[in-house]
Amino acid sequence: MIVTPIYAGILAFLFFALSLRVIAVRSRVSLGDGGDPVVLRRMRGHANFAEYVPFILLMMGLLELGHASAYFLHAAGITLVVARLLHGYALSFTQRFFIGRFGGTALTLGLLVVCGGACLLQSLRVSSFL
């Protein structure tokens, strides 16, 4: 694999930055968010990343192993990075950046559907169905 690790590496640094943002406010609350809206926003920015990125990267890796187009994989990777930058910035670094949160969410969910569909198509091509 050549393409997917590039985006996994880039996204690892973004996850690290989001992790540091949570650690920076962790002294306020030892467990959970303690009702602190700043802690909650940073935790959700971090958790949301952890909820979506691994699965999309997994699908990208499977597509790459199945010889998907490098152009498709780069487009997916760039979209994922942009989506997560928008969403992570909106939740962890600001209080009111609705466009970033909405745009990041829309791009992420769109990519989830596109990669899921591409995985299904790839499996159908390999199987006896097509």
C-alpha positions in Angstrom: 0.0 0.0 0.0 1.2 3.4 -0.9 -1.6 5.9 -0.8 -3.6 5.1 2.4 -0.5 5.3 4.7 0.0 8.9 3.6 -3.4 10.0 4.8 -3.2 7.8 7.9 0.1 9.6 8.8 -1.4 13.0 8.2 -4.5 12.2 10.2 -2.4 10.8 13.1 -0.9 14.3 13.6 -4.4 15.8 13.6 -5.5 13.2 16.1 -2.5 14.1 18.2 -3.4 17.8 18.1 -7.0 17.0 19.2 -5.6 14.8 22.0 -3.5 17.6 23.3 -6.5 19.9 23.3 -8.3 17.5 25.5 -5.3 16.9 27.8 -4.9 20.7 28.2 -8.4 20.9 29.9 -8.3 17.5 31.6 -7.1 19.1 34.9 -10.5 20.7 35.3 -12.3 17.3 35.3 -10.9 13.9 36.1 -13.6 11.8 34.5 -16.2 12.7 31.9 -16.8 16.4 31.0 -18.0 17.5 34.5 -20.6 19.7 32.8 -17.8 22.0 31.5 -18.8 23.0 27.9 -15.2 23.6 26.9 -14.1 20.1 28.1 -17.2 18.6 26.4 -16.5 20.3 23.0 -12.9 19.2 23.0 -13.8 15.7 24.0 -16.5 15.4 21.3 -14.1 16.8 18.6 -11.6 14.1 19.6 -14.1 11.3 20.0 -15.9 12.2 16.7 -12.5 11.8 14.9 -11.9 8.5 16.6 -15.4 7.3 15.6 -15.1 8.0 11.8 -11.5 8.1 10.7 -10.4 4.6 11.4 -13.3 3.0 9.6 -12.9 5.2 6.5 -9.1 4.6 6.5 -9.9 0.8 6.7 -12.1 1.1 3.7 -9.5 3.1 1.8 -6.9 0.4 2.7 -9.2 -2.4 1.5 -9.9 -0.5 -1.7 -6.2 0.1 -2.3 -5.5 -3.6 -1.7 -8.2 -4.3 -4.4 -6.3 -2.0 -6.8 -8.7 1.0 -6.7 -7.6 4.0 -8.7 -4.9 6.1 -7.0 -6.8 9.2 -8.1 -9.9 7.9 -6.2 -7.8 7.1 -3.1 -6.1 10.5 -3.1 -9.5 12.2 -3.6 -10.9 10.3 -0.7 -7.8 11.0 1.5 -7.8 14.7 0.8 -11.5 14.9 1.4 -11.1 13.1 4.7 -8.3 15.4 5.8 -10.3 18.5 4.9 -13.4 17.2 6.5 -11.6 16.3 9.8 -9.7 19.7 9.8 -13.0 21.6 9.4 -14.8 19.5 12.0 -12.0 19.3 14.5 -11.3 23.0 14.3 -15.0 23.8 14.7 -15.4 21.7 17.8 -12.0 21.8 19.5 -10.7 25.3 18.7 -13.8 27.5 18.4 -17.2 27.9 20.0 -19.2 29.0 16.9 -17.9 27.8 13.6 -21.1 26.2 12.3 -19.9 26.1 8.7 -16.8 24.1 9.7 -18.9 21.7 11.8 -21.6 21.3 9.2 -19.1 21.0 6.3 -16.8 18.6 8.1 -19.8 16.4 9.0 -21.3 16.5 5.5 -17.9 15.6 3.9 -17.3 12.8 6.3 -20.7 11.3 5.9 -20.5 11.6 2.2 -17.1 9.9 2.1 -18.5 7.1 4.4 -21.2 6.4 1.8 -18.9 6.7 -1.2 -16.2 4.5 0.2 -18.8 2.0 1.4 -20.3 1.9 -2.1 -16.9 1.5 -3.6 -16.1 -1.4 -1.3 -19.4 -3.1 -2.3 -18.7 -2.6 -6.0 -15.2 -3.9 -5.6 -16.5 -7.0 -3.8 -19.2 -7.6 -6.5 -16.6 -7.3 -9.3 -14.4 -9.9 -7.6 -17.2 -12.2 -6.8 -19.3 -14.3 -9.2 -22.1 -11.7 -9.1 -20.6 -9.6 -11.9 
